[in-house]
């Protein structure tokens, strides 16, 4: 083998390995969000790829990884025997072939039930544990853990046990001051935290600024009206802190939602309006469409 061919092969192997490493380094992608010179907007798939798999299922996660979504948002609940499983509602009535609260069942009992799809039909997919989901996501996709703020100790325990703390964003609650949070919970130093801030509240600015000392915190402003005066402050917040916005339903974004973007084909009025507020992450129920839009608009790597 001549030297040119050998060098070419070595380069291709290195390039392929580098691309794979980049594609499978969610910890680095998440860390890059905190670089205030970073212009890329990440796509967070709400409850995973739920249009093609049961919400909060392992299949919804695997689809999200395969389709190149940056983040999967999932929700957690605790069983009667203190095990963390992935489920949005307090009850399993809507999403499974059984009824009752998650806390009514032991883990062994709840693993026997099957998830329903978006049409309400029972599927072969079971309710995953949080640990199972985190191990499947490890090294592949950023995870946003929601609905676990009543069990933060257990949430962080799973993340530490699975070695996924540096690729996870943990919701810590709504409108909670950082000092109050620290006094109530043991927060790992390297954890990424997210607080939801209702922008119509008089203390919205105070709650937001209370997280300035934590360099791994994310602010999630929500607003049911787009005429609130303090919405003008969101781009200013984004100069110092990471901002996460939602294009889900209108009550979270003043009517600049996914349906307006996709069903009405008013993408600029919806996603474009939100992008103008300078978020680093957008959570959506239309991740494939949003990802394409961001790529075409130059806000996401192709």
Secondary structure, 3 states (H helix, E strand, C coil): CCHHHHHHHHHHHHHHHHHHHHHCCHHHHHHHHCCCCCCCCEEEEECCCCCCCCCCCHHHHHHHHHCCCCEEEEEEEECCCCCEEECCCCECCCCECCCCEHHHCCHHHHCCCEEECCCCCEEEEECCEHHHHHHHHCCCCEEEEECCHHHHHHHHHHHHHHCCHHHEEEEEEECCCHHHHHHHCCCCCCCEEEEEEECCCCCHHHHHHHCCCCCCEEEEEEECCCCCHHHHHHHHHCCCCEEEEECCCHHHECCCCHHHHHCCCCHHHHHHHHHCCCCCEEEECCHHHHHHHHHHHCCCCC
